[in-house]
């Protein structure tokens, strides 16, 4: 003889409050592009006058006094950062100074 079991009532899960999803925000996180350093290196080829003139000619807002201070820094310390800013402009100034015969370090991010 087989026992017949009566159907069991279904148990309902406990009711919970609906989950509230966080509201979407339309805020844009702005990330700035990195700046790049234009660095001139000391060499035994270029004269002080040539270096100072090139800096004054190609680097925006470069005063004669600042150009000469940087020229002496290049001579005494082996290098100087002559400009810092966006990559595209840094590449232009790097190329212009290089074409004038200045010894340039590779561009590096600031």
Order of alpha helices (4+ residues) and beta strands (2+ residues): beta-alpha-alpha-beta-alpha-beta-beta
